[in-house]
Amino acid sequence: MAEMLETASILKAATANSLVIVDELGRGTSTYDGFGLAWAISEHLAKEVRALCLFATHFHELTALSDAIPSVTNLHVDALTSDGSLTLLYRVKPGMAWGRECGHHIGDDGCRS
């Protein structure tokens, strides 16, 4: 509930001059509900508000927004796996983070491919 109240505040107050940072919106809901919320909110911020927005998500499907909205760009943070260990490289690179899911496994010995 707190997440939705915070999101409502962001949507009401954000302008084209805002920097909006959203992390894992829709987490804790059903997959379809969470994805629907994340898509609608990110689409609104990009199309209507036109705010600069950094949107971290586990919904890989949201990367399709870059096909629908020219101002949307996909970026990912690079990581290296070797011998079962994970090294975060702290480099932001263009494109999607397909093929590896590290977020759920930061506490483990590495990413799963």
C-alpha positions as CSV (number, residue, x, y, z in Angstrom):
1,M,0.0,0.0,0.0
2,A,2.8,2.4,0.9
3,E,4.4,1.8,-2.6
4,M,1.1,2.8,-4.3
5,L,0.8,6.0,-2.2
6,E,4.4,7.0,-3.0
7,T,3.7,6.3,-6.7
8,A,0.6,8.4,-6.6
9,S,2.6,11.2,-5.1
10,I,5.2,10.9,-7.8
11,L,2.6,10.9,-10.6
12,K,0.9,14.0,-9.2
13,A,4.0,16.0,-8.6
14,A,6.4,15.0,-11.4
15,T,7.0,17.5,-14.3
16,A,9.2,17.4,-17.4
17,N,11.9,19.0,-15.1
18,S,11.8,16.1,-12.6
19,L,14.2,13.2,-12.1
20,V,12.1,10.2,-11.1
21,I,13.8,7.1,-9.7
22,V,11.7,4.0,-9.5
23,D,13.0,0.7,-8.1
24,E,11.0,-2.6,-8.6
25,L,7.6,-1.1,-9.0
26,G,5.0,-3.9,-8.8
27,R,7.1,-6.2,-6.7
28,G,4.9,-8.1,-4.2
29,T,1.9,-8.2,-6.5
30,S,0.8,-11.0,-8.9
31,T,2.9,-11.1,-12.0
32,Y,0.2,-9.7,-14.3
33,D,-0.9,-7.0,-11.9
34,G,2.7,-5.9,-11.2
35,F,3.6,-5.8,-14.9
36,G,0.5,-3.9,-15.7
37,L,1.1,-1.3,-13.1
38,A,4.8,-1.0,-14.0
39,W,4.0,-0.6,-17.8
40,A,1.2,1.9,-17.3
41,I,3.2,4.0,-14.9
42,S,6.4,4.0,-16.9
43,E,4.5,4.7,-20.1
44,H,2.7,7.7,-18.4
45,L,6.0,9.1,-17.1
46,A,7.6,8.8,-20.6
47,K,4.7,10.0,-22.8
48,E,2.7,12.4,-20.7
49,V,5.0,13.7,-18.0
50,R,8.2,13.4,-20.1
51,A,10.3,13.3,-16.9
52,L,13.8,11.9,-16.9
53,C,13.2,8.5,-15.2
54,L,15.5,5.8,-14.0
55,F,13.3,2.7,-13.8
56,A,14.9,-0.5,-12.3
57,T,12.7,-3.6,-12.8
58,H,12.6,-7.4,-12.9
59,F,10.0,-7.3,-15.7
60,H,12.1,-8.0,-18.8
61,E,9.0,-7.4,-20.8
62,L,9.1,-3.7,-20.0
63,T,12.1,-3.4,-22.3
64,A,9.6,-3.4,-25.2
65,L,8.7,0.2,-24.2
66,S,11.8,1.3,-26.1
67,D,10.1,0.0,-29.3
68,A,6.9,1.9,-28.6
69,I,8.3,5.2,-27.2
70,P,11.4,6.7,-28.9
71,S,12.5,8.6,-25.8
72,V,12.9,5.3,-23.8
73,T,16.3,3.7,-23.7
74,N,17.2,0.4,-22.2
75,L,20.4,0.2,-20.0
76,H,21.8,-2.5,-17.8
77,V,24.6,-2.8,-15.2
78,D,27.3,-5.2,-16.2
79,A,28.3,-8.2,-14.2
80,L,30.8,-11.0,-14.7
81,T,30.5,-14.6,-13.5
82,S,33.4,-16.9,-13.3
83,D,33.8,-20.2,-11.4
84,G,30.5,-19.7,-9.7
85,S,31.3,-16.2,-8.4
86,L,29.7,-12.9,-9.2
87,T,31.6,-9.7,-9.8
88,L,29.5,-6.5,-10.2
89,L,31.5,-4.3,-12.7
90,Y,29.6,-1.0,-11.9
91,R,29.4,-0.3,-15.6
92,V,26.2,0.9,-17.2
93,K,25.9,-0.4,-20.8
94,P,23.3,0.0,-23.5
95,G,20.7,-2.6,-24.1
96,M,18.8,-5.2,-22.2
97,A,20.2,-7.6,-19.6
98,W,18.9,-10.7,-21.3
99,G,20.3,-14.1,-20.5
100,R,21.3,-13.6,-16.8
101,E,19.3,-12.8,-13.7
102,C,21.5,-11.7,-10.9
103,G,19.2,-9.7,-8.7
104,H,17.7,-12.7,-6.9
105,H,21.1,-14.3,-6.4
106,I,23.3,-11.5,-5.1
107,G,23.6,-13.4,-1.8
108,D,24.4,-16.6,-3.6
109,D,27.6,-17.6,-5.3
110,G,26.6,-16.1,-8.7
111,C,24.1,-15.5,-11.5
112,R,22.0,-18.1,-13.1
113,S,22.1,-18.2,-16.9
